[in-house]
């Protein structure tokens, strides 16, 4: 029994370390890659080396995502096995049953696709022929290592058909994964809390809608232009682009706080969870 407890504690600590390591690594590679964004650095002699660094950037980024997801899995597993009477344990219990997992996966995937469409990650341009306009080979893809704003390079361009393609921007990809995960978490929690608290579901919707414009604040301007006119909409789009950080600051905290609020609604007076995780 003592060995099992020590093993669980080690698993939980390992999960937290992996989560911290993953996010820290992502921050480090974003900062480090800024040195290669200057056009003066991107010379014919350095092109091949920077191209390899760009490939390495995405390999490390994907590995970091894997570390974070596995760390979350270990952390939740420890909380469930230890059966602590805490908010994080209730969240883990409410999202551990089969129904909650299915809802989490479906919601995350659907929201991720929707996010891709409005953020420009998934590109559909029926009026533009990629072969004619860009000389693209269908299908094909490449990594553009330079040059642009920090967080927006290196960029992956993929031509799937003559009118459909992918434009993967690092900062958008990170935000898409984080927000889609949080939306899925909120949705799975909301199913458990639905009969107890409708307020939690409302907060989830606010967080999801705000998060929708994190990678594409100009989408909000496009939406508003329908009501206030094209010229005003363009002006608003520019203002929203400059306030992109504000959208991130609003949406992610809301998506983080909402599960805590719902978990409190699902908490018995003795601290245990009202929902049976096996159901």
Phi, psi and omega in degrees: 000316181298319180297320181295318179296315179297323179294318179296316180297319178296321179296316180295317179295321178297323178296315179297320180296320179294320179297313180296317180298317181298310181293323179295319180296318178299315179298319182295314183291329176294316180293316183295326184285345180299336181289344182258011183268350180281124179304332180291332178283327183277081181257165178305327181287329184263357185304311183296319181294316180292328177298317178295322178296322179297318176298317179297326179303311183287328176297315179293321180298315179294321177297323178294318175301317179298318180296318180295313182295318179292324177296319177297319178299314180295319181296313179296321179298317179296318181297319181291317183290324181281339177054044177286152179266073182226167180297317181295328177292319179297318178298316179297318180294319183289343181248011185262342181283166186300317181298314181296322179295319179297316179297318179301311183295312182298313181296316181298317181293313181298314180294322179299319178294316179298316178301318181299321181293312185280339181269353179087008176291314174263114187254129174230113182232088182296336182272354182242130175261113185299328180292316182287314186281321186245357181067029184284151173261131183253125349275156178197170179196159179201163177255123177266107186282341185203153006225152182183192181286152177304134181094344182255358178225150001286148184250140176257126178246126179231129175257111182271312175225187180291343183232354183238134179205180178237140173231096185266113179254131186309309184295322177295321180296315179297313180295323180296316180295314182296309184293319179297320177298314182294322177295318177297319178297315180297320181295316180293325176291321183296326178297319179289326185265358189304314183285348183256320185216115175275340180296322179299320180296322179297316179297323178299317180298318179299315180296319181293316182294317178296317179297333180301329185260009180300308183273351183218067181297335179293340176298326178293322177295320177299318179296315182291331183296337178298329185259330187243004177102151186297313183298314179294324179297320178296317178298319179293323179299317179296317179297319181292326177299319179290338180259023182303318180299326179294321177298319178296316181297328180279311190288311185295315176301322178297317180292335177278323183284324185303314178300327179293318178298315180293324178297324177295325177291334182264013184258128175287169181298333179271004178095352181280171183269139180284339183265135175279113185296344181277347183283000000 
